[in-house]
């Protein structure tokens, strides 16, 4: 099995990876609209999105302590780079 961002093994295809495929589609859509950075916190609710972001060549995941920090960072990123700021919680 291939390790994931958190060091644990990824489930083999067909064994609990349905949520990962949904998040992979979300990441492809974000790549399509030009997202280059994703701000968010690590946690059980965001684990599948983090796994999908790990495989992205265009989006850099940036970990934050909490959701409020993620939103402020995404807003600041958008204001100073003139690019789309994206945060998740």
C-alpha positions as a Markdown table, in Angstrom:
| # | Residue | x | y | z |
|---|---|---|---|---|
| 1 | Unk | 0.0 | 0.0 | 0.0 |
| 2 | Unk | 1.1 | 3.5 | -0.7 |
| 3 | Unk | 1.5 | 5.8 | 2.3 |
| 4 | Unk | -0.5 | 8.9 | 2.6 |
| 5 | Unk | 0.2 | 12.5 | 3.8 |
| 6 | Unk | -0.3 | 11.4 | 7.5 |
| 7 | Unk | 2.1 | 8.4 | 7.2 |
| 8 | Unk | -0.6 | 5.7 | 7.3 |
| 9 | Unk | -1.4 | 3.4 | 4.4 |
| 10 | Unk | -4.0 | 4.3 | 1.8 |
| 11 | Unk | -6.8 | 1.8 | 1.4 |
| 12 | Unk | -6.6 | -0.3 | -1.8 |
| 13 | Unk | -9.1 | 0.6 | -4.6 |
| 14 | Unk | -12.6 | -0.6 | -3.9 |
| 15 | Unk | -12.1 | -0.7 | -0.1 |
| 16 | Unk | -13.4 | 2.5 | 1.4 |
| 17 | Unk | -11.9 | 4.9 | -1.1 |
| 18 | Unk | -15.3 | 6.2 | -2.5 |
| 19 | Unk | -14.9 | 9.5 | -0.5 |
| 20 | Unk | -11.4 | 9.9 | -1.8 |
| 21 | Unk | -12.7 | 9.7 | -5.4 |
| 22 | Unk | -15.3 | 12.4 | -4.7 |
| 23 | Unk | -12.6 | 14.7 | -3.2 |
| 24 | Unk | -10.3 | 13.9 | -6.2 |
| 25 | Unk | -13.1 | 15.3 | -8.5 |
| 26 | Unk | -13.3 | 18.4 | -6.3 |
| 27 | Unk | -9.6 | 18.9 | -6.5 |
| 28 | Unk | -9.7 | 18.6 | -10.3 |
| 29 | Unk | -12.4 | 21.2 | -10.4 |
| 30 | Unk | -10.4 | 23.5 | -8.1 |
| 31 | Unk | -7.4 | 23.0 | -10.4 |
| 32 | Unk | -9.6 | 23.9 | -13.4 |
| 33 | Unk | -10.5 | 27.3 | -11.9 |
| 34 | Unk | -6.9 | 28.1 | -11.1 |
| 35 | Unk | -6.6 | 27.4 | -7.4 |
| 36 | Unk | -2.9 | 27.2 | -6.5 |
| 37 | Unk | -3.0 | 27.1 | -2.6 |
| 38 | Unk | -5.5 | 25.5 | -0.2 |
| 39 | Unk | -5.6 | 26.6 | 3.4 |
| 40 | Unk | -7.1 | 24.4 | 6.1 |
| 41 | Unk | -6.6 | 22.4 | 9.2 |
| 42 | Unk | -5.8 | 18.7 | 9.6 |
| 43 | Unk | -8.5 | 16.6 | 11.1 |
| 44 | Unk | -10.8 | 13.7 | 10.6 |
| 45 | Unk | -13.3 | 15.8 | 8.6 |
| 46 | Unk | -10.7 | 17.1 | 6.2 |
| 47 | Unk | -8.6 | 13.9 | 5.8 |
| 48 | Unk | -10.1 | 12.8 | 2.5 |
| 49 | Unk | -9.6 | 16.2 | 1.0 |
| 50 | Unk | -6.0 | 16.3 | 2.2 |
| 51 | Unk | -5.4 | 12.9 | 0.6 |
| 52 | Unk | -6.7 | 14.2 | -2.7 |
| 53 | Unk | -4.6 | 17.4 | -2.4 |
| 54 | Unk | -1.5 | 15.3 | -1.8 |
| 55 | Unk | -1.8 | 14.0 | -5.4 |
| 56 | Unk | -2.3 | 17.4 | -6.9 |
| 57 | Unk | 0.6 | 18.9 | -8.9 |
| 58 | Unk | -1.1 | 22.4 | -9.1 |
| 59 | Unk | -2.5 | 23.0 | -5.6 |
| 60 | Unk | -0.2 | 23.4 | -2.5 |
| 61 | Unk | -2.0 | 22.5 | 0.7 |
| 62 | Unk | -1.1 | 24.8 | 3.6 |
| 63 | Unk | -2.0 | 23.5 | 7.1 |
| 64 | Unk | -3.4 | 25.9 | 9.7 |
| 65 | Unk | -4.2 | 25.6 | 13.4 |
| 66 | Unk | -7.9 | 26.3 | 13.0 |
| 67 | Unk | -10.6 | 27.3 | 10.6 |
| 68 | Unk | -10.4 | 31.0 | 11.4 |
| 69 | Unk | -6.7 | 31.1 | 10.6 |
| 70 | Unk | -7.4 | 29.3 | 7.3 |
| 71 | Unk | -10.0 | 31.8 | 6.3 |
| 72 | Unk | -7.8 | 34.8 | 7.1 |
| 73 | Unk | -4.9 | 33.3 | 5.3 |
| 74 | Unk | -7.0 | 32.6 | 2.2 |
| 75 | Unk | -8.3 | 36.1 | 2.2 |
| 76 | Unk | -4.9 | 37.6 | 2.6 |
| 77 | Unk | -3.5 | 35.3 | -0.1 |
| 78 | Unk | -6.3 | 36.5 | -2.5 |
| 79 | Unk | -5.8 | 40.2 | -1.7 |
| 80 | Unk | -2.0 | 40.2 | -2.1 |
| 81 | Unk | -1.5 | 37.7 | -5.0 |
| 82 | Unk | -4.7 | 38.6 | -6.9 |
| 83 | Unk | -5.4 | 34.8 | -7.1 |
| 84 | Unk | -8.3 | 32.8 | -5.8 |
| 85 | Unk | -8.0 | 32.1 | -2.1 |
| 86 | Unk | -9.4 | 28.7 | -1.0 |
| 87 | Unk | -9.9 | 27.5 | 2.5 |
| 88 | Unk | -11.5 | 24.3 | 3.9 |
| 89 | Unk | -12.5 | 23.1 | 7.3 |
